[in-house]
Amino acid sequence: MTDRTVTRLNLRPILLFVAIAFGGAWLVALPMWLSGEGLAHPFASLLLIVMMFTPAIAALISARVFRSGESFARETTLRPSRPFRQWWGYGLLAWFGPLLVTLLAIGIAVAIGGLTLDLVNFSGFADTLDAATGGEALPVPIQVLVAVQLVSVLFLPIINVLPALGEELGWRGFLQARLLPLGQWPTVLITGVLWGLWHAPVVLLGYNYPGYAPVLALLMMVVFTTLTSVLLGWLTLSGGTVWLAAIAHGFINGVGGLSLLVAASGPVDPFTSGLLGLPGWIAMALLIVLLVVLKRFPVRQKQAA
C-alpha cells in the first residue's frame, strides 16, 4: 500500500485474494478436522503457524495475476513508503501498545468482576505449572517466574512478528490497500470482519474461546478482529508500512494470555478476563474513540503523505 490515492475499486483481485486466503486456511487446518483430534493433533502448533502465511500467499498470487503497476513490496508497503525517521514513533506504539492495552483490559476485567487477581501467590499460574509439571516442586519461587514472564513479554514476542507478517501482508498490506476507494472506515471494518471469519477453521475447533459454542466463538472473534483492524489499519496508514501492523500483531499474540499469569486459582473465562473478550473490546473501543476525538482517524491525506 502506497500513499498514492487509489480512486477505483477493482473487485477481481480482492475476490481472488479472499478465495485463496480462506481456501488455504481450511486446507492447512484440514488434518485437524479429518483426524478428529482437533487442536490436540500432534502437529497443531505447526499447522497454526503455516496457516498464518496463507494471506501472504494469497496476496502474492493476487498481485501477480492482477498487476497494479508497482512492485509487491511497494504496493503492500513491505518496503516502507517513507523514511524510518518518519515512522519510528509508530513503531514504539506497535511494540509497547499491545501490552498497555492488555493491562487496561485486565483492569477493566477486574472492575466488572470478570477476573479475580492474585498478585501475591499467583495461584492461577501456579495451578497451570502444577498441571504441566505433574506437581513437581518449582526450582525458584513462583514470584520470580512471574517476574521473568512479565519482563519477557517486552521482548520475546518479537519472534511472533514474522508469522504475524504472514497475515498482515494479506490483510493490511494487500486487502486494506485494495479496499481504500471505499473510504477508511468501510475499509478497516470490512478487513476486520473478513480477518475474523478467516480464523474459522481453528476457532470452530475451540481455539481462542474454549468452552463456547463454535458459532458464538466465531462471532466473538469477529468482534475482536474488527476492533483490532481499526487500530492496525490506523498504524499502517499513519506510518506508511505494513511492518507496524506486523509488530503490533506479533506482540498482541505474545501478551494475549497475560491475564492467566495474574489470575487467582480457578477457571478463567476468556470472554470476561482479558484482551480477546469484553474487557479487551472496551479497551480497544476507548482507544478508537480517542483517535477519532483527536482527529487522528480517519488518517488525513497530508498525514499519510
Secondary structure, DSSP 8 states (H G I E B T S, - for coil): --SS------HHHHHHHHHHHHHHHHHHHHHHHHTS-GGGSTTHHHHHHHHHTHHHHHHHHHHHHS--SS-HHHHTTSS-SS-GGGTHHHHHHHHHHHHHHHHHHHHHHHHTTS--B-TTT-HHHHHHHHHHHTT---SS-HHHHHHHHHHHTTTGGGGGHHHHHHHHIIIIIIIHHHHGGG-HHHHHHHHHHHHHHHTHHHHTTTSSSTTS-HHHHHHHHHHHHHHHHHHHHHHHHHHT-THHHHHHHHHHHHHTTHHHHHB-SS---HHHHSTTSHHHHHHHHHHHHHHHHTT-SS--HHHH-
